[in-house]
């Protein structure tokens, strides 16, 4: 029976239930197993030397990390992209960003994405399915296993919309932050959303105080409808309401992701509109100059370009004038299609 469970989707309490109820072993066996998986990144039970031999045999084949298909390293060695294959053959990518003293893993929550934002490569390939909690957890732990060291930060900014796979997302966060499992600090975990307002409200009530990042990209509905079809269903007024609720409830500063696309959303006037829209929220803005992607279709998205440095500067000047804190995200991994919006399911 153990062979049918998804081991990475189990909380410490579930491991304990299995230890006591199924294995007829003491509860602390669960702690031992979790410290092998989450501490030492050892997945092969035969190597778990402090477990009784019979238990090791019984656990054979229980813990199955996704198969690594490829690992691609950027020229500057600061970004690594992993392509994993799940048990049903579906593939997703994760990215590891190395900032020197700290590292960040960017993991996927869905195979493909249903949102089809005009500028994003992931949406072009359509949506296939949600990842399970275990498949989300396993990406992070498998990256650590590959690197042979702990990763400090986790961002849900890979393929898919995290808040459209909320139950599995929340469960994966419980496991990765849980003391006794991976124990990653909540402050080191960021959920990014294209604007699922109900999900943002749920996140405000979620017991693990993770950080929130909102992919805004446009400060008015006319422009946002064009770039992000989701906005037709969840317009800015609804989105911003949920952000105000989150801010009030948690006191946490929200990060805004804003991909700068030449002559589409880089007019400094839009910075003023954004300031008015988000007035009083005290956001932090991450500007991401548009990453050209091989997967972008030749139609509308094909015309998208990274703004000139002069235009980026002008947008920044407007934000400074408005006293909005921001940074320009230096794009890592663009040469291996590992940068924002470049992840896809296929290895092509
Ligand atoms: N669906 C979630 C999680 C994906 S995060 C969300 O939208 O937030 C991936 C980030 O990269 C998002 O902010 C997305 O808008 C941005 N992005 C997508 N395509 C991009 C591109 N070509 N260049 C730069 N950023 C892009």
Boltz pocket constraint, residues with backbone or C-beta under 6 A from the ligand:
constraints:
  - pocket:
      binder: B
      contacts: [[A, 117], [A, 119], [A, 120], [A, 121], [A, 156], [A, 157], [A, 158], [A, 159], [A, 160], [A, 161], [A, 162], [A, 192], [A, 193], [A, 194], [A, 213], [A, 214], [A, 215], [A, 257], [A, 259], [A, 288], [A, 289], [A, 290], [A, 291], [A, 292], [A, 293], [A, 340], [A, 341], [A, 342]]
      max_distance: 6.0
